[in-house]
């Protein structure tokens, strides 16, 4: 009997890192010595591909397992019972180098990700899956009691707005109609979408069960999962899960013997429009219309999809629901703060050592997330800011790094919780260029319905483009602030209302960088190439001619073995000379930051 099992992480992040090649290699050499299986992302994306070995002694997860390493792990661990400790990133048998990343987390939404094969419903059930819907059936819980449990838990929508989930359900429950809808919004467009995708790929049944419970609570009989078409693996696993749930009797008519409780769910593939993260734009897209927001009231709870009462929750919110009902509202609310209970999943990216997914209790500080779980900033660089809340979120500077992560504290900084994108920036990041980058995204994603959003974001982008090109004018900062406030106050939906956030928070906390760009025509971070002056240090120049050979506009003079000189009038600031020089002879301008 084979007692050893080898499991490969085959989420999108793992596949991108080469996990399919690792899996294929293991499949060739298994030769009845072990059972080969797959799971999804466990959050440690910076160590992908990941391979777990389960033997008689315990579980060991190895990181950075390419084809060569996979072969060696099988030879030493499987064949010779030798644990290669220096490659192990997770085990309960001894301390690993990744202990800080793991120890600070509390996994509720991500409780099954990386522990089950997401394409097998029985593995979900073995870990307590569908016990919450069974509880509703066996204890004959009323709709009101289910809603009360969700209200008592204090869970707020994890998609961005932070509206109390139980209250949302209550509104939909009170709307009288023979036909109601429940929708899962899986179309978030910011870095937090990585989290939604990973949840759908790694634990699709938890989302289905959350929808089941929500449908029962509000009296819905039809469900839609609105998912970006760019997530083919998530869609594939969702469809497998829906089919399996139907076969087990968790979808269909008279579910779990509850008379009149009928629910069918299908996946609607979206085109990936950022604006469709907004409820009414999403509804329009499902109906086959262009994804554009509608005026409210009426709210979707009263008149939503096909003008029927509709409840919309995002992926992470729904993944928490069955856990809350199975374990109780008090157990959930013991995590977090009074107004922000439970846990929150963040997608860590940018200038950080440990990029990936983390789930932490609300109230944890930004410092702990970045420096304990995230492992700090690469190459010893200094932390500068973090962009929280996605493209329409705001930047939080180093001076506020001890801000607790909860809805009210984050909002007070000018940022938003959003769906959990956390982009870390170091001292080399230009905050003007950062603001321009994010505004460029939201300007392109504007549906065009509101003049302030459609035109205002473009005007702001034009100003920012001028500034980073060294053509900024006196009064540009004030123009950005005025436009930003007008767009926030006069746009119809959340996209326009939050689009100026990156710019406004960058000005609020890094105004001196904007002034340096405009007044001194210099980029303090030495990031905006039009504002960088490249010069030759005569003390280091050997006359090797590499810089002159590489210059695309022949702006460098000098003979072989003689000190070279850059003609500033002809230099296009491309930086090729800087990268070509092997003797540190090309220097960048040093800026006196006093304006």
Secondary structure, DSSP 8 states (H G I E B T S, - for coil): ----EEEEE-SHHHHHTTHHHHHHHHHHH-TTSSEEEEE---S-GGG-S-EEEE-SS-EEEESS--HHHHHHHIIIIIIT----GGGEEE-SSS--TTHHHHHT---STTTTTTTS-TT-HHHHHHTTTTHHHHHHHHTT--HHHHHHHHHHHT-B-TTTT--BHHHHHHHHHHS--S--EEEEEE---STTHHHHHHHHHH-HHHHHHHHHHHHHHHT--EEEEEEETT-HHHHHHHHHHHHHHHHTTSSBSSGGG-TT--BEEEEEEE---GGGGSHHHHHHHHTTS------SSS-TTTS-GGGS-EEEEEHHHHHHHHHHHHH-HHHHHTSB-SSSBSEEEEEEEES-SS-EEEEEETT-BHHIIIIIIS---GGG--EEEEEESSTTSEEEEGGGTT-B-SHHHHHHHT---TTSEEEEEETT--HHHHHHHHHHHHHHH--S-SHHHHHHHHHHHHHHHHHHTT---TTHHHHHHHHHHHHHHH-SSHHHHHHTHHHHHHHHHHHHHHHIIIII---TTS--GGG--EEE-TTT-----HHHHH-TT--EE--TTS--EE-TTT-----HHHHH-SSS-EEE-------
